[in-house]
């Protein structure tokens, strides 16, 4: 009798082990619990198999999708991605000034938002104006060209910076303001005013008849707003630029359809010559000048070169040669 009971117990255990490899139905679970005297934890048993069952169900559901549904799903994801990119683009609006490091910065040309050049560099970034609405040019402050660095106002961006030659040779540069991106036709109503050493010019897209907007100079091209060429930038010279950008309310193209639009501009300062000298030779020459004490260039410093004009002076806006 005892031997028969042991065989029966072994069959039940074998039955339980066999069920571990498959989904256990509720009725089978109740039978097994009755046979085992209620020693099986149903929560543990069910939790072991439901996740696997759910994954298989999801997989079978995806396989049942026809090609059209897959294409529609992919298109929906693409539209969502494009919307996110477009939304991010609308929030862009920084104005950057980039100086050519290879041909200008290494030769002692630098830029700074202060006329004292305490933090001379090769790149500057203006603060962004968010949610700007249209204004008139008459709303701009009269002293807007006399404030250094980023000094945005309500509904306009304003940035003032300086460029100097504290190097060892006279040279030239070209400064270009470019339209890098735009949205919803905002570029048709935007104004870009540039003060160079106190003299102002206002730029705008041509009017619908092709003529310049009142009091404005046309953008040079679709992508270039304007360019300033300085052919004789002598050692010790310092130039001052103020850039102001706003949406002109008196422009006929300043309509409701451009609400939510955006524009992004930048200024690039490059050499006015093409130097085809190899990078290796330029590097060797810089090392040679350093070793021989031939007034090594420090574009980020204020030390002036020993030439016929500057002697133991600092190159700043108030000590500039081109006053």
Secondary structure, 3 states (H helix, E strand, C coil): CHHHHHHHHHHHHHHHHHHCCCCCCHHHHHHHHHHHCCCCCHHHHHHHHHHHHHHHHHHHHHHHCCHHHHHHHHHHHHHHHHHHHHHHHHCCCCCEEEECCCCCHHHCEEEECCCCCCCCECEEECCCCCCCCCECHHHCCCCHHHCCEECCECCEEEEEEEEEECCCCCEEEEEEEEEEEEECCHHHCEEEEEEECCEEEEEECCCCCCCCCCCCEECCCCCEEEEEEEEEECCCCEEEEEEEEEEECCCCCCCHHHCCCEEEEEEEEEECCCCCCCHHHHHHHHHHHHHHCCCCCCCCCCECCCCCCCCCCECCCCCCCCC
